[in-house]
Amino acid sequence: MADTTEQPSDGTDVSDLTYEQARDELVRIVARIESGDAPLEESMTLWERGEALAAHCQAKLDQAQTRLDAATATGQGPEEAGADGSGSGDGEDDEPAPPMDEAGEDS
């Protein structure tokens, strides 16, 4: 069996795909496998490609979560925290918000 787990039909490597592209391709693969129309060998190839796409999507989501966590911890927006999730990390902006009353206003 040829190793096509890293290459979609258009020749794009999984690592070159955006999250959305990988997710959309994964949805198509799942639909093809679930249809039951694919022969065994094709299903196995699709399964392997799907596993690679799912791992890629999870890595992209983990990167986004790291950026959000860093931005939240430093009081910066995601752009200010940096693409790698790094921020100042000095903790000076980590003051808790004032308590709110039942109407959602500062007390």
RANOR-V414922 format. One record per run of one state. SS is the DSSP state (a for helix, b for strand, c for the rest). FROM is the first residue (numbers start at 1). TO is the last residue. If there is no record, write none. Layout:
SS&FROM&TO ; SS&FROM&TO
This chain:
c&1&6 ; b&7&7 ; c&8&12 ; b&13&13 ; a&14&16 ; c&17&18 ; a&19&35 ; c&36&39 ; a&40&74 ; c&75&77 ; a&78&81 ; c&82&99 ; b&100&100 ; c&101&105 ; b&106&106 ; c&107&107
